[in-house]
Amino acid sequence: MSKPIVAVVGRPNVGKSTLFNKLVGKRIAIVEDTPGVTRDRIYAEGEWLNKYYTLIDTGGIEPESEDIILSQMRTQAELAMDMSHVILFVVDGKIGLTNDDREVAQMLRKTKKPVLLVVNKVDNKEKSEHFYDFYELGFGDPIEISASIGLGIGDLLDEIVENFPDGLDTEYDEDVIKVAIVGKPNAGKSSILNNILGEERVIVSPIAGTTRDAIDTYFEDGEDKYLLIDTAGLRKKSKVYENIERYSVIRAIAAVERANVALIVIDATEGFTEQDTKVAGIAHDEGKACIIVVNKWDLIEKDNKTMNNYIQDIRGKFPFMLYAPIVFVSAKTNQRMNTVLPKIKYVSNESSKRIRTGPLNEVIGEAVLLNQPPSDKGKRLKIYYAAQTNIKPPKFTLFINDKELTHFSYQRYLENKIRENFGFEGTPVRFSYKEKERKR
């Protein structure tokens, strides 16, 4: 199931970033008593009563401003509101109701989303002198808080989770492979989706996804069942929205969380960018099987070294995903597109693969003989045995003598040995450790 999305909006300098930090429990947003400090949406994961959600902080909204930066901030806030499930409308309890608050309220009413009116900077339990003025905005009972000292935060969180939708994901059978198509805007995600579907596929139904701009397409290819989660772009929206790259990161998070496999689409004409690294990092951290799809390969002038040089460049720019296969395609000319669907099925199977304990320990034992584990102050790491304890992604638990003797470099060595013997192409591999003293 995907997480609900909560957007924090309001005019500048009402304490949105302070509230954001308080809700997620750590200092992420920049907090400064100057309007316009938060110029981009910032997101983080929050939790309350065992319910998890994604929180988006936004720049302040100044509805009538013609300033370029403030206009961009307003657009960012509109994007956050568009994709959110609950909106926190923050106002200043010390200053009281302003005309800008009224204008923001007018924008929020058009969203048809649950809006919680949050009156900030109320530093005691007495109602602020402006409390009843805020009823004019038409969002029901205001919720008074002090984000800086934490007053009323628990009550606010209760209201937030109370307004979460009952279900954000359509339930599918376990054998349905969910595929998120993610990447920068204009990398060709829609073209790839349409090419994968093709006329020979049995398209059962397009289903609205986690956000208004995502469309799920369930289809069958022979006996195989797939769900494509499209994050290609907003429908019926102005181009100014589609040009904001940061928006694709939030969409990618929502899509990847629901997927089994992530297709990370790269524009061959632009090369591998920082934005691609962010999207790939999301998929890796979520433990999803991944395929790097280099699209628009037909537009690249080539010699006999072009592809190898491109592969080396990609591997060098994000070494944390060396396990991901790279395919070079052109959705426009259909070049190598016939390889994408089989590769999706393959990496999905690799992510679900289980290794029996016997063969696994043979490989681990041989690896230890070839390269002894690290030691510290005369004490050496001992690996008694290993077992695979999970799939999607595969997880291996090593029973050892002392966790403090573990080292990332040796874990990477063991991972390489496991991959050499058992594959796991396209999927990250996780490790955990348990101390186990051998009986005398």
N, C-alpha and C positions, 0 to 999 in steps of 0.2 A: 504494500500500500504506500502511496506517495504521501508526503507530509503536507499539511495545510500551510498556506503562505499568509503571513500577517505583515501588513505594511504600516509603517509609522509615518504619518504625514501631518502637515500643518505649515503655517507661515514661519518665516525665519525667527530664530532666537526664542522659541517657546520651550526648549529643553528636550527636543526629540532625541538627540544623540545620547544625552544622559539617561533617558528612559530606555533607549536601546541597550546601552551597556548594563543597566540594572536588570533588564529582563533576561539577557543571555548570561549574566553572571561574571562578565569580565570586560575589561576596558578595550573595546575594539574601535568604536567610532571616536573621531577626534572631538573633544569637548572644549569649547572656547566660547566666551561670552561675546561673540562677534557674529553678526548676521552673515550667512553665506559660507560658513566654514565647511559644512558638509556639502560638497558639490557633486558627489556621485552617490548612487545608492550603494549601501554596504549591507551585506547579508551575513547571517550567522544562524546556527541551530540553537533552538531553545527547547525546554521541557518543563511541563507542569502536570502533576498528577498522572505520571506515566504516559502523557500525550506529548508527542514530539512535533515541532513545527519549524518552519523557516521564517526568520524575522528579517524584514527589509527596512533599513533606515534610508531616508530620502533627504534631499536638499529641501530647504524651505520654499513654499509656494508664495510668490507675489503675483497675483493674477493679472494685474494691469502693467507690469513692468516690461519695458522694451529693451532693457539691458540684455546683452547676448548671453552672459553667464547665467543670469537669473532666468532667462527664457529656457535655457537648456536644463536648469534645475527643475523648472516647472514640467518640462517634458519627461524628465526622469521620474518625477513623482507620479505623473499620469500613467506612465508605464507600470510602475509598481502597483498603483491602484487597479489597473486593468487586469493584472494577473493574480491579485490577492484574493483570499477567501474571507478575510476579516481586515477591516481598516481601523487603526487607532488615530483618531483626529485629535491632535494635541493643541490645547490653547493655554494661554497664560492667565493663571488665577489672580496674579497681582495686578496686572494691567487691566484685565477685563476684556469684554467683547470689543472687537475692532471691525472696521469695514472689510479688511482683508480676511478676517475669520468668516465673515458672511459670504465673501466671494468663494473661499475654499469650500464652504458648506454647500454652495450651489453646485460646484464641480462634483462633490461627493454624492449628492443626491442622484446625479445622473448615472452613477455606477451600479445602482441597484444591489449593492453589497451591504452586509452587516457593518454598521459604523458605530464604534464606541467613542463617545465624546469624553476625552480625558482632560480634566482641568489640572494642570501641573503647577508647581511652586506653591502648594498649600502646605505649609510647614507645621501645622498643628491640626488637631481633630475638630476645631471649630470651622464651620462653613465660612468660606471666603465671602467678602462683602459683595462680590460680583456673581455669586453662585447662581442666583435665579435669573440673571440676565442671559445665561447661556441656554436656557430653555427655548429662547427665540430661534435658535438654529434648527430645532425640530428633530433632534436625535434622542429624545427621551431623557432619562435622568443622567446628569453629568456624573462622572466618577472622579472624585477629588483625590489627588496623590501628591506626593513630593518625591520625584525621581531621585533627587540628590541624597535624601536620607532614608528612602525606602518606605515612606508612609503610604499605606493603601495599595502597595504593589500586589500583595496576595489576593485582595478582592478583585483587582483588575485582571489578574491571571485567571481567576475563576470565571470571570465574564468572557474572557478571550476563548477559553477552551469550550465554554458552553455554546459558543456560536460557530464552532467548527462543523463543517458538513458531515453528515453521517457516513458517507462513503466517497472516496476520491478516485477509486480505481475499479474498473470492471473486473470481476473475478473470471479467470480463465483456468482451464485444466493445466496440470503440471507439465504436460507435454507440449504446450504452446511456447515457442521461443519468442520472447519479447525483444525487439531490436530498436534501440534508440539511435536516430540519425542526428548527430550533433556536429557542431563546427561553426566557424565564423559565418556571418551573413554573406550571401553571394558566392559561397564555395561550391554550390551546385547540389545542395541537399535535396531539393524538390525533384530535380532531374534524376537523381539517383533513385529516389523512392519510386518515381513513375516508371523508370526503366526496370527496376526489380519486379514491380507488379506485372507489367507486360500484359498482353492480351490473353496469354495462355493460363494465367493464374485465376483461381476461383476467389474473387473478392466477395466476402460475405457481407461486410457492413463497415462503413465509416462511423466511428463513435467519437463523440467529443471527449477530449482528454482532460488532463489535470488543469490546464489553463485554456482560456478562450482561443488562443492561437495554436493549440496543438490538436492534431487530428490523429486518431488511432485507426489503422486499417488492418483488419484481420483477414488473412487469406490462407489458402491451402495450396501446396505444391506437391502433388501426389499424395502420399500419406503424411507428409510433414505439415505442421501447422505453425503459422507465424503471426505475430502482431507487430506492425511497423508503427513506431511512435515518432511522428514527424514534428520537428521543431523548426521548420524551414522559415517561417516568418508570419507576421500578422496578416490576417485576412481583412480586406476592406479598410486598411489604415493608411494614413499618409506616409510618404516615403521618409519623412524625418524620423519616424520610429524605426524603420528598417535599417537606418544608417547608424544606429547606436549599438556599438559592439558589446558593451557591457550587458545589455539586455539578454544576449544569447547565453551568457554564463548562468543566469538564473533559470532560463528555460532548460539549459542542459542539466542542471542539478535535478529539476523536477522529472525530466525524462529518464535520466540515467538511473535514478533511484528505483524506477519501476521496471527497468530492463534487465534482461539476462546478458545481452550482447550490446556493445556500443560501437557503432561505426563512426570513427573520427574522421570527418571529411576535411581534406586540405586542398586548397586551391594551388595547383601546380605552378601557376603563373606568378604567385606571390611568395611561394616557399613557406617554410614552417615558421610561424610567428609566435609571439608571446601569448596571444589569445589562444592559439592552438594548444600551447603548453598548459594553460589553465583548464581548458576543456578536457584534455587528456588526463591531467592530474585528478580531476573530479572522478572520472571513470576508474582510474587506478585505485584511488582511496576508497571508493565504494566496492571494490573487489569484483568488478565486472569483467567478463571476457571482452577483448578489444580487437578491432581490426582497424588499421590505418589505411584510409582510402584516399589516394592521391588522384584527384579529379582534374579534368581539363588537360590530360597528358597529351592530347592531340595538338595543343597549342605550343608545345615546347620543341625547340630545335634540338635535335639529338645527334649524338655520335655513339660509338660503341662503349663509351664510358659514362654516358649521361645518367642512366638509371642507377648504376653502382654509386656514383658520386652523390646522387640525391638520397639514396638509402643511408650512406655514411653521414650525410648532413643531418638527417632526421634522427638517427641513432645517437649522434653526438649532442643534439639539442635537448633530447630528453631520455637519458640513459635508464631512467626508472622503468621504462616500458620496452625493454629489449625483447621481451617475450611476444610482443604483438606482431603478427604478420603484416606486411605492407603490400598493397595491391595498387597497381597503376592503371587507371581506367579513364575512359571518356564517356560520360553518360550521353553526350550529344551524338557521338559517332558510334556508340555501342562497343567501343574497344574494350575488351576483357571484362565486360560487365557480366558475362556468363560465369565468371569465376566467383562473384561476390556471394551469391546465395549458398553455394556449396561450402564456401569458407565460413559463413555464418553458422551453418549447421555443425561444421567441424569444430570450431572453437567452443561452441556451446557444449558439445559432447566432451571436449577436453576439460572444461570447467566442472563437469558433473562426474568425472572419472574417479573411481576409487581404486586404491592399490592395497593388495593384501599385506598384512603385517610381515609375513615371512620374507617375501621378495624385497620389501622396503628395508628391512633390517639388514639384509645381505648387502644392499647397496650402501647403506650408512656405514656398516662395518668395514667394507672395503675402502670407503672414502676416508675413514679414520686411520686405517693402516697406511694409506698413501700420504696422508697429511695430518699429523697429530694436532689435536685441538690446542688452543692457546693455554698458557699457564700464567699464574700471577703469584709472585712471592713463593715459588716452589710448589704451588698447588695447581694441578692441571684439571681442566674440564674433562669430566667423564660422561659419556653418553651410554646409558645402560640399554635403552631400546627406544624405538620410535613407533608411532602409530598415526595413521591418517584419521583425523577426528571430525572432519567436515568437508563439504563440497560447496561450490559456488560462492567463494573460490575455494579450491583445495586448501585444507589446513592440516599441518603436521605438528603433533605434540611430541617433544623430545623429553624423555625422563632422564634427568641429569643429577649431578651431585651438588652443584652450586650455581645459582642463576647469575651471581656476580662475575663468574668467569666467562659468560657468553660474550661474544663479540660479533658485530654486524658482518665483518669481513668473512668470518668462518661460516656464519649462517648463509651468506651469499655463495660460498664454496659448496656447501651442502645442497643448496637449491640448484646450483648448476649440475651437480651430480644426479640429483633426482630428475631434472629435466632431460639430461643425456640418456637416462635409462627408461624413463616413463613418458616423456613427451611434455604434456601440459602446455602445448603451444597456444598462445592467444589469451592465457589466463594468468592473473597474478597468483602467487603462492604465499600463504601465510604460515608463520611458525609461532608456537607457544612453548613454554618450558615449565616443567614441574620437577621440583626437587624430590629425589627419592634416594634415601640412604640405603645401601646394600646391607642386608642382614649378615652378621658375622657367623 
